[in-house]
Amino acid sequence: MLTHHIALVSKTRHIKTSDLSKVAAALQKQATRDLGPIWDIQATVDAFELLKDVPGGYWPIIIKDNIHESGAAGYHTDKYKQPFALVQFDEGWALTSSHEMCEMLVDPFGSRMVSSGSIKQGQGRVNYLVEVADPCEDDKFAYSVNGIMLSDFYTPNYFDPVSSPAVRYSYTGAVTAPKQILRNGYLSWLDPATGKWWQATYFGTKQVINDISDKMEMLQGSLRARIDRITPTPRLTEGVSKQFVKMNKSHADNQEKSGTSTTNHWEQEINRLIKPRKVISAK
């Protein structure tokens, strides 16, 4: 199995090196324990203080103070068609980094589609763009890894033709049926019969389906890069909720207490091994 390599890089002074390393460790665990087995993916995640330190072959996730445009955040490809992601720094930067990592690993080049029945009445089988974190991207559905709140993501069963109570549709179980869109999430697809692009969003009080063909045709780049640019989600435009900030802090505090206990344990073990012993002289 080919191993993908992700580089987490901060270009903001608001993130300490220790915090960047903690988030990279949480992302590594998510990739190895959660995402990898479900999507048959193998990946490494490493933190780098500087872009120039990132080795060749790594796909960077870059956190910046200001992206300047909400639609600019998200997936991109460089001039060599290699993937990278831009993340706007805010209180949910780790959550957004997780979102981008999951989508980048499942669909590195932003063009993967799956055929399934349309959620729009009157359409037959359509081609859904695989964006594993978009239908469940709201911070309400995040889960904790190493005390850091990360993004939920859907499973390959998300596009099943029928629903089953025995099937897992997203990692946390928040998605309970095929092609379900949770609050503040969205789903995009191509109708091959007409050549039109459609998008279902749940940004208000109900789900809305719109024809986005004209917007898609105005832009260049991969399918996912275009979708990201024309979809200013509540997460990008409004940031994370107060409830998320409170929950994130609670998990971080619990992890810090656990870390203090672990530190004390290892300090005791180190001292036990290297503590100078008294030499008993022979009489």
Buried (B, 14 or more C-beta within 10 A) or exposed (E): EEEBBBBBBBBBEEBEEEBBBBBBBBBBBBBBEBBBEBBEBEBBBBBBEEEEEBEEEBBBBBBBBEBEEBBBBBBBBEEEEBBBBBBBBBBBBBBBBBBBBBBBBBBBBBEBBEEBBBBEEEBEEBBBBBBBBBBBBBBBBBBBBBBBBBBBBBBBBBBBEEEEEEBBBBBBEBBEEBBBBBBBBBBBBBBBEEEBBBBBBBBEEEBEBEBBBEBBEEBEBBBBBBBBBBBBBBBBEEBBBEEBBEBBEEBBEEBEEEEEEEEEEEEEEEEEEEEEEEEEEEE
